[in-house]
Amino acid sequence: MDTTNLKKELKTLISQENNPNILEAIKTLLINSSLDPVLKQKLSSRALKSEEDIKANRVYTREEFEKKLDDILDK
């Protein structure tokens, strides 16, 4: 898809969106697109790794996390 068609599609989707949280997220993404390329790469890499961990069920429940944190803090 070329840039012109992509922009048209995005404009249509944005104009149809009513959730202010989603609109704020899009705004933040577009504003932050000028971030330092190294920082962008690190953030993208962490996000992708997190997605992989979630899919592989390598996550803690809240209770497990709280216990682990308590154990660390009690040392």
PyMOL commands that set and color helices and strands:
alter all, ss='L'
color gray80, all
select helices_A, chain A and resi 3-16+20-34+37-55+62-73
alter helices_A, ss='H'
color red, helices_A
deselect
rebuild
show_as cartoon
